[in-house]
Amino acid sequence: MGCSMSPPEASDRVLVCNPVSGSGDHVDDVTALAADHGFEVRTTEQGGDAKRFAREAAPEADLIAAAGGDGTLNAVVNGVAGADALETTTVAVVPAGTGNNFATNIGVQGLEHAFTVIEDGRRREIDIGTANGRVFVNSCVGGITAEASSETTTESKAELGVLAYVKNTVETLGEFDSLPLRVETAPRPNGERARAWEGEALFVLIGNCRRFTGARTAQAHVEDGLLEVTIVEDAATANLVGGAALEGLFGQESTHIVRRRTPSLAIESREESVAYSLDGEMLETETLHLETTPNALEIAVGEDYRADPDDGELWPLETPADQ
Ligand SMILES: Nc1ncnc2c1ncn2[C@@H]1O[C@H](COP(=O)(O)OP(=O)(O)OP(=O)(O)O)[C@@H](O)[C@H]1O
């Protein structure tokens, strides 16, 4: 070999930091911890940066950490997927958002703990969801208005997670416009046939790592290759506007809830386009194709992580009316 100059070394470890997520007071701590643990830090300046930084770093980086909330994690995973580097790049979560739902689900309990997990934690390969080519890790929710999404308060998000958006949508719209939808779920590997639901819905909620109803925990099985689909039928409007507790509406016995588990589905609006929130980021479309890619994302998890915290308890409980 000649004596060519070696190129500047690309970092094995990159941390993408959103300085405005959560209460916005994490930057100094995150920067110091990242330096201690050998990360190159890239701080976002505007929306879109997190995905771009992750896409640029992914071909060389073994590990990319997302410091921010669920939206920042979503962007980082989309960046890694966009670089076609999911098989070679591990993602880590440094919780610095408002709700930090995903971090909690994978057993990451704070900034310092996140770095302990990075050094000593297990790696798991979890499912990811894709909606019209965009990746989501937690959930995809249709029927939330963009206004309700931007106006939902930090306190409400911290308390209710994505249901805060649902609540705010219901509260900001006195009269609720339901969505005329057709939801078609694919056959399941266990032989269950493909099925279609057609009707007026208030919301349709799809969980990969987040559960909306009908089980003890708020976390879906995240390594089963299935999405959990919850359709809230229009007949529930009266209850919601009447102030019925969301927990009641989403409860096991509710008659206005349709539940499915499926590897893929299509949601078609029979009228205008519908606003969907993918881990909190908005997407508006008439037709949405969703699928899971099983075990596609390698992620650093804490000691409390369980792929299925309900230990295999059956979800959903389907009513005869669903058949
Ligand atoms: N430097 C920045 N200035 C303004 N907005 C930014 C910046 N960096 C990222 N964003 C925006 O921040 C949003 C992501 O925030 P994120 O979801 O991570 O935090 P959060 O809303 O506080 O937490 P959570 O989602 O857990 O409730 C994205 O919509 C992105 O466009």
The ligand as an ORCA input file, in Angstrom:
! r2SCAN-3c Opt
* xyz 0 1
  N     -33.516     21.905     17.853
  C     -34.845     21.769     17.698
  N     -35.657     22.851     17.744
  C     -36.983     22.712     17.636
  N     -37.631     21.528     17.463
  C     -36.869     20.428     17.403
  C     -35.455     20.488     17.526
  N     -34.979     19.227     17.442
  C     -36.046     18.420     17.283
  N     -37.187     19.118     17.270
  C     -38.551     18.591     17.180
  O     -38.820     17.883     18.409
  C     -39.821     16.899     18.161
  C     -39.514     15.636     18.902
  O     -39.630     15.827     20.280
  P     -39.672     14.538     21.208
  O     -40.882     13.738     20.888
  O     -38.380     13.841     21.133
  O     -39.790     15.170     22.629
  P     -41.062     15.405     23.569
  O     -42.234     15.766     22.727
  O     -40.639     16.351     24.631
  O     -41.215     13.992     24.259
  P     -42.284     12.776     24.142
  O     -42.440     12.461     22.681
  O     -41.646     11.662     24.899
  O     -43.540     13.255     24.764
  C     -39.832     16.658     16.657
  O     -41.096     17.051     16.148
  C     -38.729     17.558     16.109
  O     -39.116     18.138     14.885
*
